[in-house]
Amino acid sequence: MNYHILTLFPDMVLNGLNTSIIGRAAEKGLLSIEAIDIRDYSTDKHRRVDDYPYGGGAGMVMQPMAICDAYEDLCGKLEKRPRVIYMTPQGKVFNQKIAEELSKEEDLVFLCGHYEGIDERALELIATDYLSIGDYVLTGGELPAMVMIDCISRLIPGVLNNDVSAEFESFHDNLLEYPQYTRPEEYKGLRVPEVLLSGHHKNIDTWRREQSIKRTLERRPDLLEEAVLTKKEAEYLKKLEKELENGE
């Protein structure tokens, strides 16, 4: 198993993983852990990789360029395109069954976000899996990545002395967060939604709420039972559910 972690804090993940059982497994050559510094792929002289979000809002959003360039460089070295797991509370909750599936891979890429998240276009272009370690928000994806790597590694033959033991901000109003975008306006043919460029705050707020409802229905429909919706939003949800039933 070869782990490749795209992160802004390579020392954090390497210092955490190169210890104890996982560290010893790496020393034995049973697995390898590579931390790829996303800032190394920035074209900014200050190695900046974030910018203000389109449509306004607090915090900064990670830009798509350095992230995608880092992944493409890795693909060139590996001569294949491995699965990319994005750490996000919007993803499916990680469990042992998922760990068992992932342990069968030869290479896994973990994409660790920071700030207010990652430009949606980077995720559309490279992310294959959205995973979470629970319904809460952390300052970055490094800790969840380390948790998953620790769990997956226990399933690799030889990592444990006794292999038998291996057998055994989102959520506002109970909705997932809407897609985020930052500069540039167009990246690899994907454009920022026009409503976010309009400066019309009411339309932006409406679009964001609708996107949150749609995304929650698609990814975490269980949350909708306790979601706080207006009458108009509830009608929008019913429309989406009907479209889903009809396969639209």
Sequence and secondary structure as in RCSB ss.txt:
>XXXX:A:sequence
MNYHILTLFPDMVLNGLNTSIIGRAAEKGLLSIEAIDIRDYSTDKHRRVDDYPYGGGAGMVMQPMAICDAYEDLC
GKLEKRPRVIYMTPQGKVFNQKIAEELSKEEDLVFLCGHYEGIDERALELIATDYLSIGDYVLTGGELPAMVMID
CISRLIPGVLNNDVSAEFESFHDNLLEYPQYTRPEEYKGLRVPEVLLSGHHKNIDTWRREQSIKRTLERRPDLLE
EAVLTKKEAEYLKKLEKELENGE
>XXXX:A:secstr
 EEEEEES HHHHHHHHSSHHHHHHHHTTS EEEEEEGGGG  STT   EE  TT  SS EE HHHHHHHHHHHH
HHHTS  EEEEEEEEEEE  HHHHHHHTT SEEEEE  BTT B HHHHHHH  EEEESSSS  SBSHHHHHHHHH
HHHTTSTTSSSSGGGGT  TTBTTB       S SEETTEE  HHHHS  HHHHHHHHHHHHHHHHHHH GGGGG
G    HHHHHHHHHHHHHHHTT 
